[in-house]
Amino acid sequence: MRDFNEPATPAASTPAPRTDGAATQPPATGFDPQAVARMNAAIDARIAAGEIPGAVLLMARHGEVVERAFGRQRPDAAQAMTMDTIFRIYSMTKPVVSVAVMMLAEAGRFLISDPVSKFLPEFKNVQVGVELPDAHGDPVLHLEPCRNEMTIQDLLRHTAGLTYGIFGAATLVKEAYRSCGVESSRVSNAEMVAKLAALPLALQPGTCWEYSRATDVLGALLERVSGKTLDVYLNEQILAPLGMIDTGFWTAPAEQHRLAEAFDIDPVTGNKVRLLDVTRPPVFLSGGGGMVSTARDYLRFARMLKNGGALDGVRLLSRKTIEFMTADHLGALPGAMAGPMYLPGPAYGFGLGFGVRLATGCAHTPGSVGDYNWSGLAGTYFWIDPQEDLIAIWLMQAPEQRDTYRQLIRTLVAGCLS
């Protein structure tokens, strides 16, 4: 690996001049060093302007890895950001849990077409909440039966009819989420399922993409099927086999000096910033957003995906299963991409745990058909572009700036491809 400030190392020695009249081709390299320097300066300038405390960027292409830690690890101290800094990755937990679910599917423990209630019977008789006006025109929640039961595939692709109580426009169902404690960090996965299953769904299962507690439910499903807590199960099945030594649901006291922190008040929006407390083992092991990691750890996970399910002699999934997970699973569902909070964005569908690019154009950033990604609430983001042989990982702790920096980093990285 090399720092962004180091000159690029040639992939091979300079070829000898040809004598047959054919043009000499330069050796293939991963990144244009001048463009990398330009990107470096652009990020440094934004940190110097006080937008974010610091960040880490790692890019891997054609066997070359360049990485850089920018700014400070904590806004209230002079400690520089490092490549070993630990970040709350929030929803970048979701792809890890989705891989664990598909590992069980490959082992024959269930079909992804199975109803969720087969393993979590609490969901057997859930209904859908529909807002209708009363005699005074005020919205009242009416309950309708589900036309189809939610399936494991619905959970993986966020079409289960669930929602989050904390995102998007307020609804009566979201209000019920908040009032009953579904969003609490003081419940176990089993308690979360019991609370969630007692509430109405926000949508008919299998009809619309809605970002939701679905991957938290997958975490609970993993616990129910395996008989182990989610942290233990993920460590045994994914983290330890891949050598992801700094990834988990909390950071031990001896390593807490490596935790990245955010500004107390976001300097751009003026909003209060609150992050997960990851200094002690949590009660709620959130499969949808509870993990911490480092750029180098997450690179090992990303490389496993890009390699078709294997890394350094360890195979977690088959190549065909990875292809299946990173294909679009929404195209046949009318209205699936029509929701007001369709986070994958223009030109993207959604697979089993990832946003998946469907067109070169129409998106806000450059990319390739078939690239796939996901991000985290505090500003973390990764994507894999198989066509370009590219993995990129951006980690910061600045929730209010996440949308801006996702677009910025994708555009800057695209400009570095040689």
KOLLO-389803 format. One record per residue (C-alpha): residue in three letters; x, y, z. Coordinates in steps of 0.5 Angstrom, whole numbers, plus 500, padded with zeros to 3 digits. Example, Ala and Ser with C-alpha at 12.3 -4.5 7.8 and 13.67 -1.06 7.14 Angstrom:
<atoms>
<atom r="ALA" X="525" Y="491" Z="516"/>
<atom r="SER" X="527" Y="498" Z="514"/>
</atoms>
This chain:
<atoms>
<atom r="MET" X="500" Y="500" Z="500"/>
<atom r="ARG" X="502" Y="507" Z="499"/>
<atom r="ASP" X="500" Y="514" Z="502"/>
<atom r="PHE" X="497" Y="519" Z="497"/>
<atom r="ASN" X="503" Y="523" Z="498"/>
<atom r="GLU" X="508" Y="518" Z="495"/>
<atom r="PRO" X="509" Y="518" Z="488"/>
<atom r="ALA" X="506" Y="512" Z="484"/>
<atom r="THR" X="510" Y="506" Z="484"/>
<atom r="PRO" X="510" Y="503" Z="476"/>
<atom r="ALA" X="507" Y="496" Z="475"/>
<atom r="ALA" X="513" Y="494" Z="471"/>
<atom r="SER" X="519" Y="497" Z="469"/>
<atom r="THR" X="519" Y="501" Z="463"/>
<atom r="PRO" X="519" Y="497" Z="456"/>
<atom r="ALA" X="524" Y="497" Z="451"/>
<atom r="PRO" X="523" Y="501" Z="445"/>
<atom r="ARG" X="519" Y="497" Z="439"/>
<atom r="THR" X="523" Y="496" Z="433"/>
<atom r="ASP" X="516" Y="494" Z="429"/>
<atom r="GLY" X="513" Y="501" Z="428"/>
<atom r="ALA" X="508" Y="499" Z="433"/>
<atom r="ALA" X="506" Y="504" Z="438"/>
<atom r="THR" X="509" Y="503" Z="445"/>
<atom r="GLN" X="504" Y="502" Z="451"/>
<atom r="PRO" X="505" Y="505" Z="458"/>
<atom r="PRO" X="504" Y="500" Z="463"/>
<atom r="ALA" X="498" Y="499" Z="467"/>
<atom r="THR" X="497" Y="503" Z="473"/>
<atom r="GLY" X="491" Y="504" Z="478"/>
<atom r="PHE" X="491" Y="511" Z="479"/>
<atom r="ASP" X="493" Y="517" Z="476"/>
<atom r="PRO" X="498" Y="521" Z="481"/>
<atom r="GLN" X="497" Y="528" Z="478"/>
<atom r="ALA" X="489" Y="527" Z="479"/>
<atom r="VAL" X="491" Y="523" Z="486"/>
<atom r="ALA" X="494" Y="530" Z="488"/>
<atom r="ARG" X="489" Y="534" Z="486"/>
<atom r="MET" X="484" Y="530" Z="490"/>
<atom r="ASN" X="488" Y="530" Z="496"/>
<atom r="ALA" X="488" Y="538" Z="495"/>
<atom r="ALA" X="481" Y="538" Z="495"/>
<atom r="ILE" X="480" Y="534" Z="501"/>
<atom r="ASP" X="485" Y="538" Z="505"/>
<atom r="ALA" X="482" Y="544" Z="503"/>
<atom r="ARG" X="475" Y="542" Z="506"/>
<atom r="ILE" X="478" Y="540" Z="512"/>
<atom r="ALA" X="482" Y="546" Z="513"/>
<atom r="ALA" X="475" Y="550" Z="512"/>
<atom r="GLY" X="472" Y="546" Z="518"/>
<atom r="GLU" X="467" Y="542" Z="514"/>
<atom r="ILE" X="469" Y="535" Z="518"/>
<atom r="PRO" X="474" Y="534" Z="523"/>
<atom r="GLY" X="478" Y="528" Z="518"/>
<atom r="ALA" X="477" Y="522" Z="514"/>
<atom r="VAL" X="480" Y="516" Z="511"/>
<atom r="LEU" X="480" Y="514" Z="504"/>
<atom r="LEU" X="483" Y="508" Z="501"/>
<atom r="MET" X="482" Y="506" Z="494"/>
<atom r="ALA" X="485" Y="499" Z="491"/>
<atom r="ARG" X="485" Y="498" Z="483"/>
<atom r="HIS" X="490" Y="493" Z="479"/>
<atom r="GLY" X="493" Y="490" Z="485"/>
<atom r="GLU" X="495" Y="497" Z="487"/>
<atom r="VAL" X="492" Y="500" Z="494"/>
<atom r="VAL" X="493" Y="508" Z="496"/>
<atom r="GLU" X="491" Y="510" Z="502"/>
<atom r="ARG" X="491" Y="517" Z="506"/>
<atom r="ALA" X="488" Y="519" Z="513"/>
<atom r="PHE" X="486" Y="526" Z="513"/>
<atom r="GLY" X="485" Y="531" Z="518"/>
<atom r="ARG" X="484" Y="530" Z="526"/>
<atom r="GLN" X="481" Y="523" Z="529"/>
<atom r="ARG" X="478" Y="528" Z="534"/>
<atom r="PRO" X="476" Y="535" Z="533"/>
<atom r="ASP" X="478" Y="537" Z="541"/>
<atom r="ALA" X="485" Y="534" Z="540"/>
<atom r="ALA" X="491" Y="535" Z="536"/>
<atom r="GLN" X="491" Y="527" Z="534"/>
<atom r="ALA" X="492" Y="526" Z="527"/>
<atom r="MET" X="487" Y="521" Z="523"/>
<atom r="THR" X="491" Y="515" Z="522"/>
<atom r="MET" X="489" Y="508" Z="517"/>
<atom r="ASP" X="488" Y="505" Z="524"/>
<atom r="THR" X="483" Y="509" Z="526"/>
<atom r="ILE" X="476" Y="506" Z="528"/>
<atom r="PHE" X="469" Y="509" Z="525"/>
<atom r="ARG" X="462" Y="507" Z="527"/>
<atom r="ILE" X="460" Y="504" Z="520"/>
<atom r="TYR" X="453" Y="504" Z="522"/>
<atom r="SER" X="449" Y="501" Z="515"/>
<atom r="MET" X="455" Y="499" Z="512"/>
<atom r="THR" X="454" Y="493" Z="517"/>
<atom r="LYS" X="448" Y="491" Z="513"/>
<atom r="PRO" X="452" Y="488" Z="507"/>
<atom r="VAL" X="456" Y="484" Z="513"/>
<atom r="VAL" X="449" Y="481" Z="516"/>
<atom r="SER" X="446" Y="480" Z="509"/>
<atom r="VAL" X="453" Y="476" Z="507"/>
<atom r="ALA" X="451" Y="472" Z="513"/>
<atom r="VAL" X="444" Y="470" Z="511"/>
<atom r="MET" X="446" Y="468" Z="504"/>
<atom r="MET" X="451" Y="463" Z="508"/>
<atom r="LEU" X="446" Y="460" Z="511"/>
<atom r="ALA" X="442" Y="460" Z="505"/>
<atom r="GLU" X="447" Y="456" Z="501"/>
<atom r="ALA" X="448" Y="451" Z="507"/>
<atom r="GLY" X="441" Y="449" Z="506"/>
<atom r="ARG" X="438" Y="452" Z="513"/>
<atom r="PHE" X="432" Y="456" Z="509"/>
<atom r="LEU" X="430" Y="459" Z="502"/>
<atom r="ILE" X="430" Y="466" Z="501"/>
<atom r="SER" X="423" Y="465" Z="499"/>
<atom r="ASP" X="421" Y="463" Z="506"/>
<atom r="PRO" X="416" Y="467" Z="510"/>
<atom r="VAL" X="420" Y="470" Z="515"/>
<atom r="SER" X="414" Y="468" Z="520"/>
<atom r="LYS" X="417" Y="461" Z="519"/>
<atom r="PHE" X="423" Y="463" Z="523"/>
<atom r="LEU" X="420" Y="469" Z="527"/>
<atom r="PRO" X="413" Y="467" Z="528"/>
<atom r="GLU" X="412" Y="473" Z="532"/>
<atom r="PHE" X="411" Y="476" Z="524"/>
<atom r="LYS" X="405" Y="471" Z="522"/>
<atom r="ASN" X="399" Y="475" Z="523"/>
<atom r="VAL" X="402" Y="482" Z="522"/>
<atom r="GLN" X="397" Y="487" Z="518"/>
<atom r="VAL" X="398" Y="494" Z="514"/>
<atom r="GLY" X="397" Y="500" Z="517"/>
<atom r="VAL" X="393" Y="505" Z="512"/>
<atom r="GLU" X="392" Y="512" Z="513"/>
<atom r="LEU" X="385" Y="515" Z="512"/>
<atom r="PRO" X="381" Y="521" Z="514"/>
<atom r="ASP" X="376" Y="521" Z="519"/>
<atom r="ALA" X="370" Y="525" Z="519"/>
<atom r="HIS" X="374" Y="532" Z="520"/>
<atom r="GLY" X="379" Y="530" Z="515"/>
<atom r="ASP" X="384" Y="528" Z="520"/>
<atom r="PRO" X="388" Y="522" Z="519"/>
<atom r="VAL" X="387" Y="515" Z="522"/>
<atom r="LEU" X="390" Y="509" Z="522"/>
<atom r="HIS" X="386" Y="503" Z="519"/>
<atom r="LEU" X="389" Y="496" Z="519"/>
<atom r="GLU" X="389" Y="492" Z="513"/>
<atom r="PRO" X="391" Y="484" Z="512"/>
<atom r="CYS" X="397" Y="483" Z="508"/>
<atom r="ARG" X="396" Y="480" Z="501"/>
<atom r="ASN" X="403" Y="476" Z="502"/>
<atom r="GLU" X="407" Y="475" Z="508"/>
<atom r="MET" X="414" Y="478" Z="508"/>
<atom r="THR" X="420" Y="473" Z="506"/>
<atom r="ILE" X="427" Y="473" Z="507"/>
<atom r="GLN" X="428" Y="476" Z="500"/>
<atom r="ASP" X="424" Y="482" Z="502"/>
<atom r="LEU" X="428" Y="483" Z="508"/>
<atom r="LEU" X="434" Y="483" Z="504"/>
<atom r="ARG" X="432" Y="488" Z="499"/>
<atom r="HIS" X="428" Y="492" Z="504"/>
<atom r="THR" X="421" Y="491" Z="501"/>
<atom r="ALA" X="418" Y="487" Z="507"/>
<atom r="GLY" X="413" Y="493" Z="509"/>
<atom r="LEU" X="417" Y="495" Z="515"/>
<atom r="THR" X="420" Y="502" Z="516"/>
<atom r="TYR" X="424" Y="506" Z="520"/>
<atom r="GLY" X="421" Y="511" Z="525"/>
<atom r="ILE" X="427" Y="516" Z="525"/>
<atom r="PHE" X="427" Y="517" Z="517"/>
<atom r="GLY" X="423" Y="521" Z="512"/>
<atom r="ALA" X="416" Y="524" Z="513"/>
<atom r="ALA" X="412" Y="523" Z="519"/>
<atom r="THR" X="407" Y="518" Z="519"/>
<atom r="LEU" X="402" Y="514" Z="524"/>
<atom r="VAL" X="406" Y="508" Z="523"/>
<atom r="LYS" X="413" Y="511" Z="524"/>
<atom r="GLU" X="410" Y="515" Z="530"/>
<atom r="ALA" X="408" Y="508" Z="533"/>
<atom r="TYR" X="415" Y="506" Z="532"/>
<atom r="ARG" X="418" Y="511" Z="536"/>
<atom r="SER" X="412" Y="511" Z="542"/>
<atom r="CYS" X="413" Y="503" Z="543"/>
<atom r="GLY" X="421" Y="503" Z="543"/>
<atom r="VAL" X="422" Y="500" Z="537"/>
<atom r="GLU" X="428" Y="505" Z="536"/>
<atom r="SER" X="431" Y="504" Z="543"/>
<atom r="SER" X="438" Y="502" Z="544"/>
<atom r="ARG" X="436" Y="498" Z="550"/>
<atom r="VAL" X="432" Y="492" Z="547"/>
<atom r="SER" X="435" Y="486" Z="545"/>
<atom r="ASN" X="434" Y="483" Z="538"/>
<atom r="ALA" X="428" Y="478" Z="541"/>
<atom r="GLU" X="425" Y="484" Z="544"/>
<atom r="MET" X="426" Y="489" Z="538"/>
<atom r="VAL" X="422" Y="483" Z="534"/>
<atom r="ALA" X="417" Y="483" Z="539"/>
<atom r="LYS" X="415" Y="490" Z="539"/>
<atom r="LEU" X="416" Y="491" Z="531"/>
<atom r="ALA" X="411" Y="485" Z="530"/>
<atom r="ALA" X="406" Y="488" Z="535"/>
<atom r="LEU" X="406" Y="494" Z="530"/>
<atom r="PRO" X="402" Y="495" Z="523"/>
<atom r="LEU" X="407" Y="495" Z="517"/>
<atom r="ALA" X="408" Y="501" Z="513"/>
<atom r="LEU" X="407" Y="498" Z="506"/>
<atom r="GLN" X="404" Y="491" Z="503"/>
<atom r="PRO" X="410" Y="486" Z="503"/>
<atom r="GLY" X="413" Y="486" Z="496"/>
<atom r="THR" X="411" Y="492" Z="493"/>
<atom r="CYS" X="416" Y="498" Z="495"/>
<atom r="TRP" X="423" Y="499" Z="497"/>
<atom r="GLU" X="423" Y="502" Z="504"/>
<atom r="TYR" X="429" Y="503" Z="508"/>
<atom r="SER" X="427" Y="500" Z="514"/>
<atom r="ARG" X="429" Y="495" Z="520"/>
<atom r="ALA" X="429" Y="490" Z="515"/>
<atom r="THR" X="436" Y="488" Z="517"/>
<atom r="ASP" X="435" Y="488" Z="524"/>
<atom r="VAL" X="430" Y="483" Z="523"/>
<atom r="LEU" X="435" Y="479" Z="519"/>
<atom r="GLY" X="440" Y="480" Z="525"/>
<atom r="ALA" X="435" Y="477" Z="530"/>
<atom r="LEU" X="433" Y="471" Z="524"/>
<atom r="LEU" X="441" Y="469" Z="525"/>
<atom r="GLU" X="440" Y="469" Z="532"/>
<atom r="ARG" X="434" Y="465" Z="532"/>
<atom r="VAL" X="437" Y="460" Z="527"/>
<atom r="SER" X="444" Y="459" Z="529"/>
<atom r="GLY" X="442" Y="459" Z="537"/>
<atom r="LYS" X="448" Y="465" Z="538"/>
<atom r="THR" X="448" Y="472" Z="539"/>
<atom r="LEU" X="449" Y="476" Z="533"/>
<atom r="ASP" X="456" Y="479" Z="535"/>
<atom r="VAL" X="459" Y="472" Z="536"/>
<atom r="TYR" X="456" Y="469" Z="530"/>
<atom r="LEU" X="458" Y="474" Z="525"/>
<atom r="ASN" X="465" Y="474" Z="529"/>
<atom r="GLU" X="465" Y="466" Z="528"/>
<atom r="GLN" X="463" Y="466" Z="521"/>
<atom r="ILE" X="466" Y="472" Z="517"/>
<atom r="LEU" X="470" Y="477" Z="522"/>
<atom r="ALA" X="475" Y="472" Z="524"/>
<atom r="PRO" X="476" Y="468" Z="518"/>
<atom r="LEU" X="477" Y="474" Z="514"/>
<atom r="GLY" X="482" Y="477" Z="519"/>
<atom r="MET" X="478" Y="483" Z="521"/>
<atom r="ILE" X="481" Y="484" Z="528"/>
<atom r="ASP" X="478" Y="491" Z="529"/>
<atom r="THR" X="471" Y="490" Z="527"/>
<atom r="GLY" X="465" Y="489" Z="532"/>
<atom r="PHE" X="459" Y="492" Z="536"/>
<atom r="TRP" X="464" Y="496" Z="540"/>
<atom r="THR" X="471" Y="498" Z="542"/>
<atom r="ALA" X="475" Y="495" Z="548"/>
<atom r="PRO" X="478" Y="500" Z="553"/>
<atom r="ALA" X="485" Y="499" Z="550"/>
<atom r="GLU" X="483" Y="501" Z="543"/>
<atom r="GLN" X="478" Y="507" Z="545"/>
<atom r="HIS" X="484" Y="512" Z="543"/>
<atom r="ARG" X="483" Y="510" Z="536"/>
<atom r="LEU" X="476" Y="512" Z="536"/>
<atom r="ALA" X="474" Y="517" Z="531"/>
<atom r="GLU" X="469" Y="523" Z="533"/>
<atom r="ALA" X="465" Y="528" Z="530"/>
<atom r="PHE" X="464" Y="535" Z="532"/>
<atom r="ASP" X="459" Y="537" Z="537"/>
<atom r="ILE" X="455" Y="541" Z="533"/>
<atom r="ASP" X="456" Y="541" Z="525"/>
<atom r="PRO" X="459" Y="547" Z="522"/>
<atom r="VAL" X="455" Y="547" Z="516"/>
<atom r="THR" X="448" Y="546" Z="519"/>
<atom r="GLY" X="448" Y="548" Z="526"/>
<atom r="ASN" X="445" Y="541" Z="528"/>
<atom r="LYS" X="447" Y="537" Z="534"/>
<atom r="VAL" X="451" Y="531" Z="532"/>
<atom r="ARG" X="450" Y="525" Z="536"/>
<atom r="LEU" X="453" Y="518" Z="535"/>
<atom r="LEU" X="453" Y="511" Z="538"/>
<atom r="ASP" X="456" Y="510" Z="544"/>
<atom r="VAL" X="461" Y="504" Z="542"/>
<atom r="THR" X="465" Y="504" Z="548"/>
<atom r="ARG" X="461" Y="498" Z="552"/>
<atom r="PRO" X="458" Y="492" Z="549"/>
<atom r="PRO" X="451" Y="494" Z="547"/>
<atom r="VAL" X="444" Y="491" Z="549"/>
<atom r="PHE" X="442" Y="492" Z="542"/>
<atom r="LEU" X="446" Y="488" Z="537"/>
<atom r="SER" X="444" Y="492" Z="531"/>
<atom r="GLY" X="444" Y="488" Z="524"/>
<atom r="GLY" X="442" Y="494" Z="521"/>
<atom r="GLY" X="447" Y="499" Z="524"/>
<atom r="GLY" X="451" Y="497" Z="530"/>
<atom r="MET" X="458" Y="496" Z="528"/>
<atom r="VAL" X="465" Y="499" Z="528"/>
<atom r="SER" X="471" Y="498" Z="523"/>
<atom r="THR" X="477" Y="501" Z="520"/>
<atom r="ALA" X="478" Y="502" Z="512"/>
<atom r="ARG" X="483" Y="496" Z="512"/>
<atom r="ASP" X="479" Y="491" Z="515"/>
<atom r="TYR" X="473" Y="493" Z="511"/>
<atom r="LEU" X="477" Y="492" Z="505"/>
<atom r="ARG" X="478" Y="485" Z="507"/>
<atom r="PHE" X="471" Y="484" Z="507"/>
<atom r="ALA" X="470" Y="488" Z="500"/>
<atom r="ARG" X="476" Y="484" Z="497"/>
<atom r="MET" X="472" Y="478" Z="499"/>
<atom r="LEU" X="466" Y="480" Z="495"/>
<atom r="LYS" X="470" Y="483" Z="489"/>
<atom r="ASN" X="473" Y="476" Z="489"/>
<atom r="GLY" X="467" Y="472" Z="488"/>
<atom r="GLY" X="466" Y="470" Z="495"/>
<atom r="ALA" X="473" Y="468" Z="497"/>
<atom r="LEU" X="479" Y="471" Z="500"/>
<atom r="ASP" X="486" Y="468" Z="502"/>
<atom r="GLY" X="484" Y="461" Z="501"/>
<atom r="VAL" X="478" Y="463" Z="505"/>
<atom r="ARG" X="471" Y="462" Z="502"/>
<atom r="LEU" X="465" Y="465" Z="505"/>
<atom r="LEU" X="460" Y="464" Z="499"/>
<atom r="SER" X="460" Y="462" Z="492"/>
<atom r="ARG" X="461" Y="466" Z="486"/>
<atom r="LYS" X="454" Y="465" Z="483"/>
<atom r="THR" X="451" Y="467" Z="490"/>
<atom r="ILE" X="455" Y="474" Z="490"/>
<atom r="GLU" X="453" Y="475" Z="483"/>
<atom r="PHE" X="446" Y="474" Z="485"/>
<atom r="MET" X="446" Y="479" Z="491"/>
<atom r="THR" X="449" Y="484" Z="487"/>
<atom r="ALA" X="444" Y="484" Z="481"/>
<atom r="ASP" X="438" Y="488" Z="482"/>
<atom r="HIS" X="432" Y="485" Z="485"/>
<atom r="LEU" X="427" Y="490" Z="484"/>
<atom r="GLY" X="426" Y="491" Z="477"/>
<atom r="ALA" X="420" Y="486" Z="477"/>
<atom r="LEU" X="416" Y="490" Z="482"/>
<atom r="PRO" X="412" Y="496" Z="480"/>
<atom r="GLY" X="413" Y="502" Z="484"/>
<atom r="ALA" X="419" Y="499" Z="488"/>
<atom r="MET" X="423" Y="505" Z="486"/>
<atom r="ALA" X="418" Y="510" Z="487"/>
<atom r="GLY" X="418" Y="512" Z="494"/>
<atom r="PRO" X="420" Y="519" Z="497"/>
<atom r="MET" X="426" Y="516" Z="500"/>
<atom r="TYR" X="429" Y="511" Z="495"/>
<atom r="LEU" X="436" Y="512" Z="498"/>
<atom r="PRO" X="440" Y="508" Z="492"/>
<atom r="GLY" X="438" Y="514" Z="488"/>
<atom r="PRO" X="437" Y="515" Z="480"/>
<atom r="ALA" X="440" Y="510" Z="476"/>
<atom r="TYR" X="441" Y="505" Z="482"/>
<atom r="GLY" X="436" Y="499" Z="483"/>
<atom r="PHE" X="437" Y="494" Z="490"/>
<atom r="GLY" X="440" Y="487" Z="490"/>
<atom r="LEU" X="441" Y="483" Z="497"/>
<atom r="GLY" X="444" Y="488" Z="501"/>
<atom r="PHE" X="447" Y="493" Z="496"/>
<atom r="GLY" X="445" Y="499" Z="491"/>
<atom r="VAL" X="446" Y="496" Z="484"/>
<atom r="ARG" X="448" Y="501" Z="478"/>
<atom r="LEU" X="443" Y="500" Z="472"/>
<atom r="ALA" X="445" Y="505" Z="468"/>
<atom r="THR" X="452" Y="509" Z="466"/>
<atom r="GLY" X="448" Y="516" Z="466"/>
<atom r="CYS" X="442" Y="519" Z="470"/>
<atom r="ALA" X="446" Y="518" Z="477"/>
<atom r="HIS" X="449" Y="524" Z="480"/>
<atom r="THR" X="456" Y="521" Z="480"/>
<atom r="PRO" X="460" Y="517" Z="475"/>
<atom r="GLY" X="460" Y="509" Z="475"/>
<atom r="SER" X="459" Y="503" Z="471"/>
<atom r="VAL" X="453" Y="499" Z="470"/>
<atom r="GLY" X="454" Y="493" Z="475"/>
<atom r="ASP" X="458" Y="497" Z="481"/>
<atom r="TYR" X="455" Y="496" Z="488"/>
<atom r="ASN" X="455" Y="500" Z="494"/>
<atom r="TRP" X="452" Y="502" Z="501"/>
<atom r="SER" X="454" Y="507" Z="506"/>
<atom r="GLY" X="453" Y="509" Z="513"/>
<atom r="LEU" X="449" Y="514" Z="517"/>
<atom r="ALA" X="455" Y="518" Z="520"/>
<atom r="GLY" X="458" Y="519" Z="513"/>
<atom r="THR" X="462" Y="512" Z="511"/>
<atom r="TYR" X="461" Y="509" Z="504"/>
<atom r="PHE" X="464" Y="504" Z="500"/>
<atom r="TRP" X="463" Y="502" Z="493"/>
<atom r="ILE" X="466" Y="496" Z="488"/>
<atom r="ASP" X="466" Y="497" Z="481"/>
<atom r="PRO" X="468" Y="490" Z="478"/>
<atom r="GLN" X="468" Y="493" Z="471"/>
<atom r="GLU" X="474" Y="498" Z="473"/>
<atom r="ASP" X="477" Y="493" Z="478"/>
<atom r="LEU" X="476" Y="498" Z="483"/>
<atom r="ILE" X="474" Y="498" Z="491"/>
<atom r="ALA" X="474" Y="505" Z="494"/>
<atom r="ILE" X="472" Y="506" Z="502"/>
<atom r="TRP" X="471" Y="513" Z="505"/>
<atom r="LEU" X="470" Y="513" Z="513"/>
<atom r="MET" X="468" Y="520" Z="516"/>
<atom r="GLN" X="464" Y="521" Z="522"/>
<atom r="ALA" X="460" Y="527" Z="520"/>
<atom r="PRO" X="452" Y="525" Z="519"/>
<atom r="GLU" X="450" Y="532" Z="517"/>
<atom r="GLN" X="455" Y="532" Z="511"/>
<atom r="ARG" X="454" Y="525" Z="508"/>
<atom r="ASP" X="450" Y="526" Z="502"/>
<atom r="THR" X="455" Y="531" Z="500"/>
<atom r="TYR" X="461" Y="527" Z="501"/>
<atom r="ARG" X="458" Y="521" Z="498"/>
<atom r="GLN" X="458" Y="525" Z="491"/>
<atom r="LEU" X="464" Y="529" Z="492"/>
<atom r="ILE" X="468" Y="522" Z="493"/>
<atom r="ARG" X="465" Y="518" Z="488"/>
<atom r="THR" X="467" Y="524" Z="483"/>
<atom r="LEU" X="474" Y="525" Z="486"/>
<atom r="VAL" X="476" Y="518" Z="485"/>
<atom r="ALA" X="473" Y="517" Z="478"/>
<atom r="GLY" X="478" Y="523" Z="476"/>
<atom r="CYS" X="484" Y="519" Z="479"/>
<atom r="LEU" X="482" Y="512" Z="474"/>
<atom r="SER" X="488" Y="512" Z="469"/>
</atoms>
